[in-house]
């Protein structure tokens, strides 16, 4: 219902500052364009007859990170791959050795707005959120698990950082939320006995995260 969306945006457009106001104006202009058909195509070189999922593009769209499993170039389990776009086409992806291991499952979650930090998930059923920084030579540093109170003894994942770098949004099965949890069933997939809640944490002046 694009007409209704435009009316709601117009109602609140004036409360945004200049930067966000421009974003709203661009969105309004996009919504005002004539309806266009949408085509869906499999990404050449990216997809194989194995498993590829959890795609995370850089903010400029020129790099794509994804999780691959059982590919011939896997290190083991689920690993993280990267592909670069040249003249509108993604190149053949390569595994990112510093973000992948032979003994754990890893998947990309998100990239910061400046493109210099990546959040990734690692583990089995009970996963943790890790962060890696892009180095001067373009490679990625060895991931470091975020300390408590971000990671806990429960499942954490789906981490995303706000554009200003001050707020982290993620999901968790930790007690105290609105989810329901079963001690003897902690698997993320196919488990009807628990669900995740959305949490956010704010970075303090000392660089540490407050309680989500």
Secondary structure, 3 states (H helix, E strand, C coil): CHHHHHHHHHHHHHHCCHHHHHHHHHHHHHHCCCCCCCCCCCCCCCCCCCEEEEEEECCCCCEEEEEEECCCCCCCCEEEEEEEEECCEECCCEECHHHCCCCCEEEEEEECCCCCEEEEEEECCCEEEEEEEECCCCCECCCEECCCCCCCCCCEEEEEECCCCCEEEEEECCCCCCCCCECCECCCCCCCCCCCEEEEEEECCCCCECCC
